[in-house]
Amino acid sequence: CRCENGAASLVRNWISPACLACRTGEETATFFVDLRCTKNCYFCFNPNQDHYEYFLSHARDIVAELEQAHAAGARFRCLAVTGGEPMLYPDQVNAFLERAAQLYPGVHTRLYTSGDLLDAEGLRRLADSGLSEIRFSIKPPDADDGQEGVYALMEQAVGVIPDVVVEVPVIPGS
């Protein structure tokens, strides 16, 4: 492993092009349907977002937002879908991925998820919709909380999605 991101991250072997683009903020954007989630992670930054309470109950049309950005001349190399938990809305996520591929051929798309709402069919549908990278966000206590299914799903994802990333927060000194 090597330290990256001002010694705040450990990287082994490979780093996503989306991570590199995010560091500069150039030609990258992140979209979310709403901020509802199946988890209550201690490290989640969503409660600090502007209008957090509003987006717990109000959804956004991420395909329309992407189309508006394109019509305004936005250029993207990397696009993300996050949440809350975006897989509460699989149809919208897949529609977004398909439209992103049409508007921005070759764009690197990524999805942030806990994996709780995914199965093999969902992974296949994401791949068919053009997903480049899936990021499983888990926390260490999840290992004791029936996470075996998500770990198995991560293994399946490696055979279906081009890039698979697992993000685990590490608290210094722990």
C-alpha positions as CSV (number, residue, x, y, z in Angstrom):
1,C,0.0,0.0,0.0
2,R,1.0,3.6,-0.5
3,C,-0.3,6.8,1.1
4,E,-2.3,9.1,-1.1
5,N,-4.5,12.1,-0.7
6,G,-2.3,13.9,1.9
7,A,-1.7,10.7,3.8
8,A,-5.5,10.3,4.4
9,S,-5.9,7.3,2.1
10,L,-4.2,4.0,1.5
11,V,-4.0,2.7,-2.0
12,R,-3.0,-0.8,-3.2
13,N,-1.8,-1.2,-6.8
14,W,-4.5,0.8,-8.7
15,I,-6.4,4.0,-8.2
16,S,-9.6,4.8,-10.0
17,P,-9.5,7.4,-12.7
18,A,-12.6,8.8,-11.0
19,C,-10.5,9.4,-7.8
20,L,-7.9,11.2,-9.7
21,A,-10.5,13.4,-11.5
22,C,-12.3,14.1,-8.2
23,R,-9.1,15.6,-6.8
24,T,-9.1,18.3,-9.4
25,G,-12.9,18.6,-9.9
26,E,-12.4,18.9,-13.6
27,E,-14.9,17.2,-15.9
28,T,-16.5,15.2,-13.1
29,A,-19.9,15.4,-11.4
30,T,-21.9,13.4,-8.8
31,F,-25.6,13.0,-8.9
32,F,-28.1,11.6,-6.3
33,V,-31.8,10.8,-6.4
34,D,-32.4,11.5,-2.7
35,L,-30.5,11.0,0.5
36,R,-32.6,8.1,1.9
37,C,-30.4,5.1,3.0
38,T,-30.7,1.6,4.4
39,K,-27.8,2.3,6.8
40,N,-26.9,4.7,9.5
41,C,-23.1,4.9,9.1
42,Y,-21.1,7.0,11.6
43,F,-18.9,8.3,8.9
44,C,-21.7,9.5,6.5
45,F,-21.4,13.2,5.5
46,N,-24.9,13.5,4.2
47,P,-26.5,14.9,7.4
48,N,-24.1,17.8,6.9
49,Q,-25.4,18.5,3.3
50,D,-27.5,21.6,2.5
51,H,-31.2,20.7,2.5
52,Y,-30.5,17.2,4.0
53,E,-34.0,17.0,5.6
54,Y,-35.7,18.0,2.3
55,F,-33.8,15.4,0.3
56,L,-34.8,12.6,2.7
57,S,-38.3,12.9,1.2
58,H,-37.9,14.6,-2.2
59,A,-36.4,12.9,-5.2
60,R,-34.5,14.5,-8.0
61,D,-34.6,13.5,-11.7
62,I,-31.0,12.7,-12.3
63,V,-31.5,11.9,-16.0
64,A,-33.1,15.3,-16.6
65,E,-30.3,17.0,-14.6
66,L,-27.7,15.2,-16.7
67,E,-29.5,16.3,-19.9
68,Q,-29.6,19.9,-18.7
69,A,-25.9,19.8,-18.0
70,H,-25.2,18.4,-21.4
71,A,-27.4,21.1,-23.1
72,A,-25.5,23.8,-21.2
73,G,-22.2,22.5,-22.7
74,A,-20.9,20.6,-19.7
75,R,-18.1,18.1,-20.5
76,F,-17.6,15.1,-18.3
77,R,-15.0,12.3,-18.2
78,C,-16.3,10.9,-14.9
79,L,-19.9,10.7,-13.6
80,A,-21.1,9.3,-10.3
81,V,-24.4,8.2,-8.7
82,T,-24.5,8.3,-4.9
83,G,-27.1,8.8,-2.2
84,G,-28.2,7.9,0.4
85,E,-28.5,4.5,-1.1
86,P,-28.9,4.8,-4.9
87,M,-30.1,1.2,-5.3
88,L,-33.4,2.2,-3.7
89,Y,-34.0,3.4,-7.3
90,P,-32.5,0.8,-9.6
91,D,-34.6,1.9,-12.7
92,Q,-33.5,5.5,-12.3
93,V,-29.8,4.6,-11.8
94,N,-29.8,2.3,-14.9
95,A,-31.6,5.0,-17.0
96,F,-28.9,7.5,-15.8
97,L,-26.1,5.2,-16.8
98,E,-27.6,4.5,-20.2
99,R,-28.1,8.2,-20.9
100,A,-24.6,9.1,-19.7
101,A,-23.2,6.6,-22.2
102,Q,-25.3,8.2,-25.0
103,L,-24.4,11.8,-24.1
104,Y,-20.8,11.2,-23.2
105,P,-19.3,8.2,-25.1
106,G,-16.4,6.7,-23.1
107,V,-17.4,8.4,-19.8
108,H,-16.3,6.6,-16.7
109,T,-19.4,6.0,-14.5
110,R,-19.3,4.9,-10.9
111,L,-21.9,3.9,-8.3
112,Y,-21.6,4.2,-4.5
113,T,-23.6,1.6,-2.7
114,S,-23.6,-0.5,0.5
115,G,-24.6,-3.4,-1.6
116,D,-27.5,-4.3,0.6
117,L,-30.1,-4.0,-2.1
118,L,-28.1,-5.7,-4.9
119,D,-28.1,-9.2,-6.2
120,A,-26.6,-11.0,-9.2
121,E,-29.4,-9.8,-11.5
122,G,-28.9,-6.2,-10.3
123,L,-25.2,-6.4,-11.0
124,R,-25.8,-7.7,-14.5
125,R,-28.3,-4.9,-15.2
126,L,-25.8,-2.3,-14.0
127,A,-23.1,-3.8,-16.3
128,D,-25.5,-3.8,-19.2
129,S,-26.4,-0.2,-18.6
130,G,-22.7,0.7,-18.9
131,L,-21.5,1.0,-15.3
132,S,-17.7,1.3,-15.3
133,E,-17.0,1.1,-11.5
134,I,-18.9,0.0,-8.4
135,R,-17.8,1.2,-5.0
136,F,-19.0,-0.7,-2.0
137,S,-18.9,1.5,1.1
138,I,-18.8,-0.6,4.2
139,K,-17.8,-0.1,7.8
140,P,-15.9,-2.6,9.9
141,P,-18.8,-3.4,12.3
142,D,-20.7,-4.6,9.2
143,A,-18.5,-7.7,9.2
144,D,-20.4,-8.8,12.3
145,D,-23.8,-7.9,10.9
146,G,-24.7,-10.4,8.2
147,Q,-22.3,-8.8,5.6
148,E,-21.4,-12.2,4.1
149,G,-23.9,-11.7,1.3
150,V,-22.4,-8.4,0.4
151,Y,-18.9,-9.9,0.4
152,A,-20.1,-12.6,-2.0
153,L,-21.6,-9.9,-4.1
154,M,-18.3,-8.1,-4.3
155,E,-16.7,-11.3,-5.6
156,Q,-19.5,-11.6,-8.2
157,A,-19.0,-7.9,-9.2
158,V,-15.4,-8.5,-10.1
159,G,-16.6,-10.8,-12.9
160,V,-19.3,-8.4,-14.2
161,I,-18.2,-4.7,-13.6
162,P,-14.9,-3.5,-15.0
163,D,-13.7,-1.8,-11.8
164,V,-14.7,-2.8,-8.3
165,V,-13.6,-0.7,-5.3
166,V,-14.2,-1.3,-1.6
167,E,-14.1,1.7,0.7
168,V,-13.7,1.1,4.4
169,P,-13.2,4.0,6.7
170,V,-10.3,3.7,9.0
171,I,-10.1,5.8,12.2
172,P,-6.5,6.7,13.1
173,G,-5.4,4.7,16.1
174,S,-8.0,2.1,15.7
